[in-house]
């Protein structure tokens, strides 16, 4: 029975576009609707399915623009940004750039992921890592990633050099 319920959740999972439409349709009781949706999305973050988790982080990132906190989902953001698929990685780095700040409790856990993506040679991974790093860099992150960024400044790829110089 549990397998059936998790399969039905995956099938009927709400996309970001569905969430935006639903918010627009519920203007009368927006705060109550948002509380309900936040609880549903936080439940999706606990999913073991990486696609559901990535979609939930994307929706939380959108809802943060309405003033809702993502601090309770920081570890889920790290899980999404560490995925191998670029689509998930991009969502994770977007959430990091938008919601993390120097006092975020899991910020030190991002160092290894940044270093891995800056040195793996894939241009897209390197690009999103550099973009996010430029938004949240701290003294510790800077010390750990500076040599990798300096190497990227001498890259033969113009896009990487440009992102590295920001």
C-alpha contacts under 8 A as a table, 3 or more apart, distances in Angstrom:
res1	aa1	res2	aa2	distance
1	X	4	X	5.16
1	X	5	X	6.38
2	X	5	X	5.09
2	X	6	X	6.22
3	X	6	X	5.25
3	X	7	X	6.11
4	X	7	X	5.08
4	X	8	X	6.12
5	X	8	X	5.09
5	X	9	X	6.17
6	X	9	X	5.02
6	X	10	X	6.31
7	X	10	X	5.15
7	X	11	X	6.32
8	X	11	X	5.04
8	X	12	X	6.03
9	X	12	X	5.23
9	X	13	X	5.56
10	X	13	X	5.19
10	X	52	X	7.11
13	X	52	X	7.72
14	X	18	X	5.76
14	X	19	X	6.58
15	X	18	X	5.11
15	X	19	X	6.31
15	X	55	X	6.92
15	X	59	X	7.88
16	X	19	X	5.01
16	X	20	X	6.26
16	X	55	X	7.37
16	X	58	X	7.22
16	X	59	X	5.64
17	X	20	X	5.15
17	X	21	X	6.29
18	X	21	X	5.15
18	X	22	X	6.08
19	X	22	X	5.02
19	X	23	X	6.13
19	X	59	X	7.66
20	X	23	X	5.18
20	X	24	X	6.31
21	X	24	X	5.18
21	X	25	X	6.18
22	X	25	X	4.97
22	X	26	X	6.21
23	X	26	X	5.22
23	X	27	X	6.64
23	X	30	X	6.95
23	X	33	X	7.56
23	X	34	X	7.67
24	X	27	X	5.85
26	X	29	X	5.97
26	X	30	X	5.71
26	X	33	X	6.95
27	X	30	X	4.99
29	X	32	X	5.57
29	X	33	X	6.09
30	X	33	X	5.03
30	X	34	X	5.94
31	X	34	X	5.06
31	X	35	X	6.22
32	X	35	X	5.20
32	X	36	X	6.35
33	X	36	X	5.19
33	X	37	X	6.20
34	X	37	X	5.03
34	X	38	X	5.94
35	X	38	X	5.16
35	X	39	X	6.33
36	X	39	X	5.30
36	X	40	X	6.40
37	X	40	X	4.99
37	X	41	X	6.06
38	X	41	X	5.05
38	X	42	X	6.04
38	X	60	X	7.58
39	X	42	X	5.14
39	X	43	X	6.27
40	X	43	X	5.10
40	X	44	X	6.36
41	X	44	X	4.87
41	X	45	X	6.29
41	X	56	X	5.50
41	X	59	X	7.41
41	X	60	X	7.18
42	X	45	X	4.98
42	X	46	X	6.76
42	X	56	X	7.32
42	X	73	X	7.60
43	X	46	X	5.32
43	X	47	X	7.02
44	X	47	X	5.23
44	X	52	X	6.34
44	X	53	X	6.00
44	X	56	X	5.86
45	X	52	X	7.29
45	X	53	X	4.76
45	X	54	X	7.87
45	X	56	X	5.69
45	X	57	X	6.94
45	X	73	X	7.60
45	X	76	X	6.49
46	X	53	X	7.14
46	X	76	X	7.95
47	X	50	X	7.44
47	X	52	X	6.69
47	X	53	X	6.07
48	X	52	X	7.99
48	X	53	X	7.41
49	X	52	X	5.45
49	X	53	X	6.32
50	X	53	X	4.98
50	X	54	X	6.04
50	X	80	X	7.25
51	X	54	X	5.08
51	X	55	X	6.16
51	X	88	X	7.56
52	X	55	X	5.16
52	X	56	X	6.11
53	X	56	X	5.01
53	X	57	X	6.22
53	X	76	X	7.47
53	X	80	X	7.11
54	X	57	X	5.14
54	X	58	X	6.23
54	X	80	X	5.71
54	X	88	X	5.80
54	X	91	X	6.73
54	X	92	X	7.41
55	X	58	X	5.02
55	X	59	X	6.27
56	X	59	X	5.09
56	X	60	X	6.16
57	X	60	X	4.99
57	X	61	X	6.08
57	X	73	X	7.93
57	X	76	X	7.35
57	X	77	X	6.40
57	X	80	X	7.79
57	X	91	X	7.31
57	X	92	X	7.36
57	X	95	X	7.18
58	X	61	X	5.08
58	X	62	X	6.37
58	X	91	X	6.07
58	X	92	X	7.94
58	X	95	X	7.21
59	X	62	X	5.04
59	X	63	X	6.17
60	X	63	X	4.94
60	X	64	X	6.06
60	X	70	X	6.59
61	X	64	X	5.16
61	X	65	X	7.14
61	X	70	X	7.35
61	X	94	X	7.94
61	X	95	X	5.67
61	X	98	X	7.35
61	X	99	X	7.46
62	X	65	X	5.66
62	X	66	X	7.62
63	X	66	X	5.28
63	X	67	X	7.06
63	X	68	X	5.98
64	X	67	X	5.09
64	X	68	X	4.56
64	X	69	X	5.88
64	X	70	X	6.62
64	X	99	X	7.78
65	X	68	X	7.10
69	X	72	X	7.52
70	X	73	X	5.38
70	X	74	X	6.68
70	X	99	X	6.70
71	X	74	X	5.47
71	X	99	X	7.70
71	X	104	X	7.70
72	X	75	X	7.83
73	X	76	X	5.24
73	X	77	X	6.39
74	X	77	X	5.08
74	X	78	X	6.50
74	X	100	X	7.92
74	X	106	X	6.81
75	X	78	X	5.03
75	X	79	X	6.38
75	X	106	X	6.86
76	X	79	X	5.00
76	X	80	X	6.31
77	X	80	X	5.16
77	X	81	X	6.17
77	X	92	X	5.41
77	X	95	X	6.62
77	X	96	X	6.97
78	X	81	X	5.14
78	X	82	X	6.17
78	X	92	X	6.71
78	X	110	X	7.04
79	X	82	X	5.32
79	X	83	X	6.75
79	X	92	X	7.83
80	X	83	X	5.51
80	X	88	X	5.78
80	X	89	X	6.12
80	X	91	X	7.23
80	X	92	X	5.05
81	X	88	X	6.38
81	X	89	X	4.27
81	X	90	X	6.98
81	X	91	X	6.93
81	X	92	X	3.92
81	X	93	X	5.77
81	X	113	X	7.98
82	X	89	X	6.31
82	X	92	X	7.71
82	X	113	X	6.48
83	X	86	X	7.62
83	X	88	X	6.16
83	X	89	X	5.73
84	X	88	X	7.65
84	X	89	X	6.89
85	X	88	X	5.63
85	X	89	X	6.21
86	X	89	X	4.84
86	X	90	X	5.88
86	X	124	X	7.56
86	X	125	X	6.93
87	X	90	X	5.27
87	X	91	X	6.47
88	X	91	X	5.14
88	X	92	X	6.20
89	X	92	X	5.04
89	X	93	X	6.15
89	X	125	X	7.59
90	X	93	X	5.21
90	X	94	X	6.06
90	X	125	X	7.99
90	X	128	X	6.41
91	X	94	X	5.12
91	X	95	X	6.23
92	X	95	X	5.15
92	X	96	X	6.18
93	X	96	X	4.87
93	X	97	X	6.05
93	X	128	X	6.42
93	X	129	X	6.71
93	X	132	X	5.81
94	X	97	X	5.18
94	X	98	X	6.12
94	X	132	X	6.88
95	X	98	X	5.15
95	X	99	X	5.72
95	X	100	X	7.57
96	X	99	X	5.44
96	X	100	X	5.13
96	X	132	X	6.55
96	X	136	X	7.85
97	X	100	X	6.12
97	X	131	X	7.73
97	X	132	X	4.69
97	X	133	X	7.37
97	X	135	X	5.53
97	X	136	X	6.29
98	X	135	X	7.96
100	X	103	X	7.92
100	X	104	X	5.79
100	X	107	X	7.45
100	X	136	X	6.63
101	X	104	X	5.45
101	X	136	X	5.84
102	X	107	X	7.34
102	X	136	X	6.63
102	X	137	X	7.54
102	X	138	X	6.13
103	X	107	X	7.68
104	X	107	X	5.48
105	X	108	X	7.62
106	X	109	X	5.39
106	X	110	X	7.18
107	X	110	X	5.46
107	X	111	X	7.52
108	X	111	X	5.74
108	X	140	X	7.87
108	X	141	X	7.51
109	X	112	X	6.79
109	X	113	X	7.80
110	X	113	X	5.27
110	X	114	X	6.13
111	X	114	X	5.18
111	X	115	X	6.18
111	X	141	X	6.29
111	X	144	X	7.13
111	X	145	X	7.58
112	X	115	X	5.09
112	X	116	X	6.03
113	X	116	X	5.03
113	X	117	X	6.13
114	X	117	X	5.26
114	X	118	X	5.97
114	X	129	X	6.01
114	X	133	X	7.70
114	X	145	X	7.48
115	X	118	X	5.14
115	X	119	X	6.19
115	X	144	X	7.96
115	X	145	X	6.26
115	X	148	X	7.11
116	X	119	X	5.44
116	X	120	X	5.94
117	X	120	X	5.37
117	X	121	X	7.80
117	X	122	X	7.75
117	X	125	X	5.54
117	X	126	X	5.38
117	X	129	X	6.35
118	X	121	X	7.31
118	X	125	X	7.21
118	X	126	X	4.73
118	X	129	X	6.53
118	X	130	X	7.35
118	X	148	X	6.50
118	X	149	X	7.44
119	X	126	X	7.35
119	X	148	X	6.84
120	X	125	X	7.90
120	X	126	X	7.56
121	X	126	X	7.20
122	X	125	X	5.53
122	X	126	X	6.17
123	X	126	X	5.14
123	X	127	X	5.98
123	X	160	X	7.21
124	X	127	X	4.95
124	X	128	X	6.30
125	X	128	X	5.48
125	X	129	X	6.14
126	X	129	X	5.15
126	X	130	X	6.10
126	X	160	X	7.44
127	X	130	X	5.24
127	X	131	X	6.22
127	X	159	X	7.93
127	X	160	X	6.41
127	X	163	X	6.79
128	X	131	X	5.06
128	X	132	X	6.17
129	X	132	X	5.29
129	X	133	X	5.94
130	X	133	X	5.00
130	X	134	X	6.13
130	X	163	X	6.30
130	X	164	X	6.43
131	X	134	X	5.38
131	X	135	X	6.83
131	X	163	X	6.83
132	X	135	X	5.27
132	X	136	X	6.57
133	X	136	X	5.41
133	X	137	X	5.38
134	X	137	X	5.78
134	X	166	X	7.06
137	X	141	X	5.74
137	X	142	X	6.09
138	X	141	X	5.15
138	X	142	X	5.87
139	X	142	X	5.06
139	X	143	X	6.17
140	X	143	X	5.20
140	X	144	X	6.31
141	X	144	X	5.24
141	X	145	X	5.98
142	X	145	X	5.31
142	X	146	X	5.40
143	X	146	X	5.61
144	X	147	X	7.44
145	X	148	X	5.37
145	X	149	X	6.24
146	X	149	X	5.08
146	X	150	X	6.05
147	X	150	X	5.04
147	X	151	X	6.28
148	X	151	X	5.17
148	X	152	X	6.36
149	X	152	X	4.96
149	X	153	X	6.35
149	X	164	X	6.02
150	X	153	X	5.11
150	X	154	X	7.07
150	X	164	X	7.65
151	X	154	X	5.54
151	X	155	X	6.78
152	X	155	X	4.87
152	X	160	X	6.47
152	X	161	X	6.06
152	X	164	X	6.16
153	X	160	X	7.26
153	X	161	X	4.69
153	X	162	X	7.71
153	X	164	X	5.53
153	X	165	X	6.52
154	X	161	X	6.58
155	X	158	X	7.22
155	X	160	X	6.61
155	X	161	X	5.89
156	X	161	X	7.73
157	X	160	X	5.52
157	X	161	X	6.44
158	X	161	X	5.07
158	X	162	X	6.10
159	X	162	X	5.16
159	X	163	X	6.27
160	X	163	X	5.13
160	X	164	X	5.93
161	X	164	X	5.04
161	X	165	X	6.21
162	X	165	X	5.34
162	X	166	X	6.79
163	X	166	X	5.53
